[in-house]
Amino acid sequence: MPTYSIGQAAGLLGVSSETVRRWADGGQLRMDRDGAGNRVIDGVSLAAFAKARASGLHPVPGDVLTSVRNSFAGIVTKVTLDDVIAQVEIQSGPHRVVSVVSREAVEELGIEVGVTATARVKSTNVHIDRPGDRS
């Protein structure tokens, strides 16, 4: 089973190492010691914690019925307009989400730099990459 250092866990969760230490010291995140005595988090526990922590961060409003499960709430950082098409960039935590939509949709929704927006992603073709080190 993979284990993660405090720094690696912090990077994956998008928080500081000190925050991970506080969560562990407060009993919210389970840590163990490796053979060298370093504090480590097992991958299964970290995945469960990340999933629980993210639950409800980007909810779909109650009056919206949707099959989309991947929501990225954030702030619009860039809008590029053409005659018909627009490119919208949203910064959602550590994630940069770029969408190409119609100019009409951008104008109707009032999308401009500085407003909050939620990108919802549904795909039948999702690529997953992973570092080559499988230790």
C-alpha positions in Angstrom: 0.0 0.0 0.0 1.4 3.4 -0.9 2.2 5.9 1.9 2.6 9.6 1.7 4.7 12.1 3.6 3.1 15.1 5.2 4.3 17.3 2.4 3.0 15.0 -0.3 -0.4 14.8 1.4 -0.5 18.6 1.7 0.2 18.9 -2.0 -2.6 16.4 -2.9 -5.1 18.1 -0.6 -4.1 21.7 -1.6 -3.2 22.8 1.9 -0.1 23.5 3.9 2.0 20.9 5.6 1.1 22.6 8.9 -2.6 22.1 8.2 -2.0 18.4 7.6 -0.1 18.2 10.9 -3.0 20.0 12.8 -5.5 17.5 11.3 -3.4 14.6 12.4 -2.8 16.0 15.8 -6.5 16.7 16.2 -7.4 13.1 15.2 -9.0 14.0 11.9 -6.4 12.4 9.8 -4.7 9.1 10.8 -0.9 9.0 10.7 1.6 6.2 11.4 5.4 6.0 11.6 7.4 4.3 9.0 10.5 2.2 9.7 12.7 5.3 10.0 10.3 7.0 12.4 8.9 9.5 10.0 5.2 10.3 10.1 3.3 8.9 7.1 -0.2 8.6 5.9 -1.4 5.4 4.2 -2.9 6.0 0.7 -6.3 4.4 1.6 -6.8 6.7 4.6 -5.7 9.7 2.7 -8.1 8.9 -0.2 -11.0 8.5 2.3 -10.1 11.8 4.0 -9.9 13.7 0.7 -13.2 12.3 -0.4 -14.9 13.2 2.9 -13.4 16.6 2.9 -14.5 17.4 -0.6 -18.1 16.2 0.0 -20.4 19.1 -0.3 -17.8 21.7 -1.4 -19.4 22.1 -4.8 -23.0 21.0 -4.4 -25.5 21.1 -7.2 -28.4 23.3 -6.2 -31.5 21.3 -5.0 -33.7 22.4 -7.9 -31.2 21.1 -10.5 -31.4 17.5 -11.7 -28.2 16.4 -13.3 -26.1 13.3 -14.0 -22.9 15.4 -13.8 -20.7 14.5 -10.8 -17.6 16.6 -11.3 -18.1 20.2 -10.2 -15.4 22.9 -10.0 -16.6 26.0 -8.3 -14.2 28.9 -8.6 -13.5 32.4 -9.9 -13.4 33.3 -13.6 -9.8 34.4 -14.4 -10.0 34.9 -18.1 -12.6 35.3 -20.9 -11.6 35.3 -24.5 -14.4 36.3 -26.9 -14.7 35.6 -30.7 -17.7 36.4 -32.9 -19.4 33.1 -32.0 -17.3 31.3 -29.5 -15.8 32.1 -26.1 -13.1 30.5 -24.0 -13.6 30.8 -20.2 -11.0 30.0 -17.6 -11.9 29.2 -14.0 -9.5 28.8 -11.1 -11.0 26.2 -8.7 -8.6 25.7 -5.8 -5.5 24.3 -7.4 -7.4 23.4 -10.6 -7.5 25.5 -13.8 -10.6 24.6 -15.8 -10.9 25.8 -19.4 -14.2 25.6 -21.3 -15.1 26.6 -24.8 -18.8 27.7 -25.0 -20.8 30.0 -27.1 -20.4 33.8 -26.8 -24.2 34.0 -26.4 -24.0 31.7 -23.3 -21.2 33.9 -21.8 -23.2 37.0 -22.3 -26.5 35.6 -21.0 -24.8 34.3 -17.9 -22.9 37.5 -17.3 -19.6 35.6 -17.2 -16.6 38.0 -16.8 -13.3 38.0 -15.0 -13.9 38.2 -11.3 -17.3 36.5 -11.0 -17.8 33.1 -9.4 -18.9 30.3 -11.6 -19.1 26.5 -11.5 -17.8 24.3 -14.3 -19.5 20.9 -14.4 -17.7 18.2 -16.3 -19.2 15.1 -17.8 -17.1 13.0 -20.1 -17.2 9.5 -21.6 -13.5 9.8 -22.3 -11.4 10.5 -19.2 -7.6 10.0 -19.2 -5.7 9.2 -16.0 -2.0 9.6 -15.7 0.2 8.5 -12.9 3.9 9.0 -12.1 6.1 6.1 -13.2 7.4 5.2 -9.7 5.0 2.5 -8.4 6.5 2.0 -5.0 
